Amino acid sequence: MGISCDNVPTNIAFAKQIRVSGYPLLSDFYPHGKVAEAYGILRTGDPLPGISERAIFVVDKSGKIAWKKVNELGKQPDNAEILEVLRKL
């Protein structure tokens, strides 16, 4: 699933723009950024306070974080790296 600090209408528009279906996008809009804050990825200072870092968390079957990676905002995550982590689980 994807989680962003954007509101629900923005997530819906984003999903339509990139033609994503079957991939849940959740809103961390209210109370603003509480999920991002709990995971330690909410930006509180410049630049761009109030948004989350671009981060990926892989959660195992027991609910524990098995892997995480924080990327620069403009950098796309390495899908091959993520798939390798998932294969190892």
C-alpha positions as CSV (number, residue, x, y, z in Angstrom):
1,M,0.0,0.0,0.0
2,G,1.0,3.6,-0.4
3,I,0.6,6.2,2.2
4,S,1.0,10.0,1.7
5,C,0.3,13.1,3.6
6,D,-2.0,14.2,0.8
7,N,-5.8,14.3,1.2
8,V,-8.0,11.6,-0.3
9,P,-9.1,13.6,-3.4
10,T,-5.4,14.2,-4.2
11,N,-4.6,10.5,-3.9
12,I,-7.5,9.6,-6.1
13,A,-6.3,12.1,-8.8
14,F,-2.8,10.8,-8.5
15,A,-3.9,7.2,-9.0
16,K,-5.9,8.2,-12.1
17,Q,-3.0,10.2,-13.5
18,I,-0.6,7.3,-13.3
19,R,-3.3,4.7,-14.0
20,V,-2.9,2.7,-10.8
21,S,-5.5,0.2,-9.9
22,G,-5.6,-2.6,-7.2
23,Y,-2.9,-0.7,-5.2
24,P,-4.4,1.0,-2.1
25,L,-3.3,4.6,-1.5
26,L,-4.0,5.8,2.0
27,S,-4.2,9.3,3.2
28,D,-2.2,10.5,6.3
29,F,-3.9,13.9,6.0
30,Y,-5.7,14.1,9.3
31,P,-4.4,14.3,11.8
32,H,-1.7,15.5,9.5
33,G,1.2,13.2,9.1
34,K,0.7,11.1,12.2
35,V,1.7,7.9,10.4
36,A,4.7,9.5,8.8
37,E,5.7,11.0,12.2
38,A,5.3,7.6,13.9
39,Y,7.7,6.1,11.3
40,G,10.2,9.0,11.6
41,I,9.8,10.3,8.1
42,L,7.7,13.5,8.5
43,R,9.6,16.6,7.4
44,T,9.3,19.3,10.0
45,G,11.8,21.8,8.6
46,D,12.9,23.3,5.3
47,P,12.7,22.3,2.6
48,L,9.1,21.3,2.3
49,P,7.9,20.9,5.9
50,G,4.7,18.9,6.4
51,I,5.4,16.2,3.8
52,S,7.0,12.8,4.3
53,E,10.3,11.6,3.0
54,R,10.1,9.2,0.1
55,A,10.5,6.0,2.0
56,I,9.7,2.3,1.6
57,F,9.1,-0.1,4.4
58,V,8.8,-3.8,4.0
59,V,6.8,-5.4,6.8
60,D,7.1,-9.1,7.4
61,K,4.2,-11.5,8.2
62,S,4.6,-10.9,12.0
63,G,4.1,-7.2,11.5
64,K,7.8,-6.2,12.1
65,I,9.7,-3.9,9.8
66,A,12.0,-6.2,7.9
67,W,13.6,-3.5,5.7
68,K,13.4,0.3,5.1
69,K,15.0,2.7,2.7
70,V,14.6,6.5,2.5
71,N,15.3,8.1,-0.9
72,E,15.8,11.7,-1.9
73,L,12.4,13.2,-3.0
74,G,13.4,13.3,-6.7
75,K,14.9,9.9,-6.8
76,Q,12.9,6.8,-7.8
77,P,13.3,3.8,-5.6
78,D,15.3,0.8,-7.0
79,N,12.6,-1.7,-7.8
80,A,15.1,-4.6,-8.2
81,E,16.4,-3.9,-4.7
82,I,12.9,-4.0,-3.2
83,L,12.0,-7.2,-5.1
84,E,15.2,-8.9,-3.8
85,V,14.2,-8.0,-0.3
86,L,10.7,-9.4,-0.8
87,R,12.2,-12.6,-2.3
88,K,14.3,-13.2,0.8
89,L,11.3,-13.0,3.0
